[in-house]
Amino acid sequence: MKMVFLRDLEPDYTIGKSIYNSDGKLLIKSGTKTTRDNINFLKKNMVFFVYVEDDALDDVKINEEFDNVRATALGEMPTVFNNLLTGDKKNAEQSMKVMHNLVDYIVADGSANINLYELKSYDQYTYIHCIDTSIMACFIGKSLGYTGKKLKELSMSGLLHDIGKIKIPNEIINKKEKLTEDEFKSLKLHTKYGKEIIEKYDTFSEDVLRGIYEHHEKYDGTGYPLGLKGNNISEFARIISVCDVFTAVSANRSYRKRFNPNEAYELILSGSGTSFDPNIVQKLRMTFFVYPLGSCVRLSNGVEGYVVRQNKTFPDRPVIRVTYDTATRQPISPYEVDLMSNWNVVVEEVI
Ligand SMILES: [Fe+2]
């Protein structure tokens, strides 16, 4: 099942979850095929999101433009990495233009309306990880007030942050078991290798370089390669490190299931001030919603409902319209719970 914005909804989808209006009245039952008429009916009822069955989506375009730009950038990634590695300056610059399109799209989009669900699981790992780190860094950069050249540089630094891994043996990169001490030592060299690859080009600024070299530094000084602390770590690296960890744990790896967005988000929050710069974590909170409007959730007090409003400063504590009680297994007369004023209740699971 997958969530789709109503603006992207077209006829012939199969509704995956029944849709209720704000009074709890059933609008469309799960299993219904969408038509022009019932889509208009949902629009009139101010429905923003619906859940649809996945296989209906193969040919359907969701967030088409953004996905296209990202897909093009993704297709170009191996070429960019290889050109950079072989020192082919002219070709490298050419292929990097595609990456600039991605940033242009994010900049032109106006609001950071991407939600954490859109940075999701994929099989092909490394390049997607780089692209998503770059996209996320770009949104955070935007909320820090970055514009123009600086934003492009940040995005480029995010995109290239792990380029040094190209010099690490695949057995280490893909190893499912815990790395030995020696293997971990070699893996750590990827920040140094990355710096060496990139510093050959005068097109990259010092900021880009430091973003790559310092992205495994930790705010409390326990990271590598230099053990830098606090604001001695470049701002680019402090941003990239948050995005790197978030997108890494959100991805499906062969040896473990991915974290839910809320779990990944919790992990970042718990590292605020130790692994991560608290100001950057705060920006993450302001920039991304954890539970998009319309997502169905189970609360820790045993009731279920869906997100009807966001609390901007606390994206993990939205307003929920409760419609179901798991204890009685019965729909209940709907009511709203604002998690901002009910601190003893948390979202337990996205359902
Ligand atoms: Fe890395």
Boltz pocket constraint, residues with backbone or C-beta under 6 A from the ligand:
constraints:
  - pocket:
      binder: B
      contacts: [[A, 161], [A, 162], [A, 190], [A, 215], [A, 216]]
      max_distance: 6.0
